[in-house]
Amino acid sequence: MLEYSNWAVLSVSFVVVLSLALSGVALCSVLHLVNAKWRFEVRHLAVSLAALFPLAFVLLIVLLVGGEHTFPWWGGSHLGAEAHMPGWYQPHWLIAREVIGIIFMMALYWVFIKRQAVSEKSPEDQARFHHVATAIPFFFVLYSTMVAWDFEMTLVPHWHSAVYGLQQFISNFGMFLAVMVVWIYALNSRKALKKPAPTYLYNYLAQMIFAFTLLWIYTFDAQYLTIWYGNIPDETDRVFAMQDGDYTFIWWSMLVLKFVVPFVAFCFPGPRHNVAAINAVAVCVIVGTLFERYVWIGGITGKGAYPILATIVIGGVVAAIGFFLVRMQMQRTQLIKE
């Protein structure tokens, strides 16, 4: 049977796949609502990531079926009066909200994609698309917060943070932007796109990565400094265990890769206009976010061996399946050459 540190890799895979599936449509919705002209260059590519929803759904079912391995509180016998949200720790309630939530988001995103495809046929179609686009950010925030609570924050029943949901989906959206950079660069380099993405997109995405880097470090500090200054054991034990325990390396690497590198690089205009530099920073953000997700999920006690083999096997299989799902979707929508 897999140890928790290894099983946590599966949870991280689910959270990452789901965040990528959610973020593509969220980006298109926001760009439409602010009337960004460059949305026409990325919208069909970005929504292709919604093809990851079936994979996320399968991973969710596996994690829920193996709930006693996924959630340390699953038995419930050790919760006691210290649980921050006692009503939240009900397996049947957890299963219901997670399954209903992902099905609802899949349906809503499907409607958005269909409406976007015909949004320019008539004023009526445009109005219908606008109504759906207006709803996307609202449900994206609600659902992403629920996932952040279930799969990360409440893994330790007595630990809580008012800002955790916001910090988590800001972090994941920053990772999605970095994935877009690397993805577009790979497609353009291989001349795989029927309509190559314009070079200025790298600069636009770099500016957004810079903005989300600042948002992430703000929410990170807002949470960390409050916990540190309050010095309440129920709050500090989890954070200090991650910071000073067996996962110290990935904790501090996370800060360097997700804040120091993108901030130092993108606060100057030169790197924001250099494709190689933008890609290098994007890779750092992706790796840093993977470290962050694992340390919050697998490092709840600050103890455990680095699950290198599980990461290679589970992460590799999930990545390969996700790659083929998105590739098939891009072929169906005729975005890439045969």
Residue pairs with C-beta under 8 A, 6 or more apart in sequence:
1 69
2 69
2 310
3 304
3 307
4 69
4 72
4 298
4 304
5 298
5 304
5 305
5 306
5 307
5 310
6 307
6 309
6 310
7 66
7 69
7 70
8 294
8 297
8 298
8 307
9 294
9 298
9 307
9 310
9 311
9 314
9 315
10 59
10 62
10 63
10 70
10 314
11 63
11 70
11 151
11 297
11 298
12 290
12 293
12 294
12 297
12 298
13 59
13 314
13 315
13 318
14 56
14 59
14 60
14 63
14 151
15 147
15 151
15 152
15 172
15 293
15 297
16 172
16 175
16 289
16 290
16 293
17 52
17 55
17 56
17 59
17 318
17 322
18 52
18 56
18 59
18 60
18 102
18 147
19 144
19 169
19 172
19 173
19 175
19 176
20 49
20 52
20 175
20 176
20 179
20 322
21 49
21 50
21 51
21 52
21 53
21 56
21 109
22 105
22 109
22 140
22 143
22 144
23 49
23 172
23 173
23 176
24 46
24 47
24 48
24 49
24 50
24 176
25 46
25 47
25 50
25 109
25 112
25 113
25 136
26 136
26 137
26 140
26 173
27 42
27 46
27 176
27 177
27 180
28 39
28 42
28 43
28 46
28 47
28 112
28 116
28 133
29 112
29 133
29 134
29 136
29 137
29 140
30 137
31 38
31 39
31 42
31 43
32 39
32 43
32 129
32 130
32 133
33 133
33 134
33 137
38 200
38 201
38 204
41 197
41 198
41 201
42 180
42 184
42 197
42 201
43 116
44 333
44 335
45 180
45 183
45 184
45 197
45 330
45 335
46 180
47 109
47 112
47 113
47 116
48 326
48 329
48 330
48 333
48 335
49 176
49 326
50 109
50 110
50 113
50 329
51 325
51 326
51 328
51 329
52 322
52 325
52 326
53 102
53 105
53 106
53 109
54 325
55 318
55 321
55 322
55 325
56 102
57 102
57 103
57 106
59 318
60 98
60 99
60 102
63 70
63 151
64 70
64 94
64 95
64 98
64 99
67 74
67 91
67 94
67 95
68 74
68 75
70 151
71 94
71 155
72 155
72 156
72 300
73 79
73 83
73 89
73 154
73 155
73 157
74 91
76 89
76 91
79 86
79 89
79 157
82 157
82 158
82 234
83 89
83 157
83 158
84 154
84 157
84 158
84 159
84 160
85 154
85 160
87 93
88 94
88 149
88 154
89 154
89 157
94 150
97 146
97 150
98 146
98 147
98 150
101 143
101 146
101 147
104 139
104 143
105 139
105 143
108 132
108 135
108 136
108 139
109 136
111 132
112 129
112 132
112 133
112 136
115 125
115 128
115 129
115 132
115 133
116 129
116 133
118 125
118 129
119 125
119 126
119 129
120 126
140 169
141 169
144 165
144 168
144 169
144 172
145 165
145 166
145 169
146 165
148 164
148 165
148 168
148 169
149 164
149 165
151 297
152 164
152 168
152 293
152 296
152 297
153 159
153 160
153 161
153 164
153 165
153 168
154 160
155 297
155 300
156 238
156 300
158 234
159 234
159 235
159 237
159 238
160 235
161 167
161 223
161 227
161 235
163 219
163 222
163 223
164 223
166 219
167 216
167 219
167 220
167 223
168 296
170 212
170 215
170 216
170 219
171 216
171 258
171 289
171 292
172 289
172 293
173 212
174 209
174 212
174 213
174 215
174 216
174 258
174 285
174 289
175 285
175 286
175 289
175 290
177 205
177 208
177 209
177 212
177 282
177 285
178 209
178 281
178 282
178 283
178 285
178 286
178 289
179 282
179 286
180 205
181 202
181 205
181 206
181 209
181 278
181 279
181 282
182 279
182 282
182 283
182 286
184 197
184 201
184 202
184 205
185 202
185 275
185 279
186 192
187 193
187 197
187 336
188 196
188 197
191 337
192 336
192 337
193 335
193 336
193 337
194 334
194 335
194 336
194 337
195 335
199 275
202 275
202 278
203 272
203 273
203 278
205 278
205 282
206 266
206 271
206 272
206 278
206 281
207 266
207 272
209 262
209 266
209 281
209 282
209 285
210 262
210 263
210 266
210 267
210 272
213 258
213 259
213 262
213 263
213 266
213 285
214 263
216 258
216 259
217 258
217 259
217 263
220 259
224 239
227 235
227 236
227 239
228 236
228 239
230 236
238 300
238 302
240 302
241 299
241 300
241 301
241 302
241 303
242 251
242 295
242 296
242 299
242 302
243 251
243 252
243 302
244 302
245 299
245 301
245 302
245 303
246 299
246 302
246 303
246 304
246 305
246 306
247 294
247 295
247 298
247 299
247 302
247 304
247 306
250 291
250 294
250 295
250 299
251 291
251 295
251 299
253 288
253 291
254 288
254 289
254 291
254 292
254 295
255 288
256 288
257 284
257 285
257 287
257 288
257 291
258 284
258 285
258 288
258 289
258 292
261 281
261 284
261 285
261 288
262 281
262 284
262 285
265 271
265 277
265 280
265 281
266 272
266 281
270 277
271 277
271 278
271 281
272 278
298 304
298 307
327 336
330 336
331 338
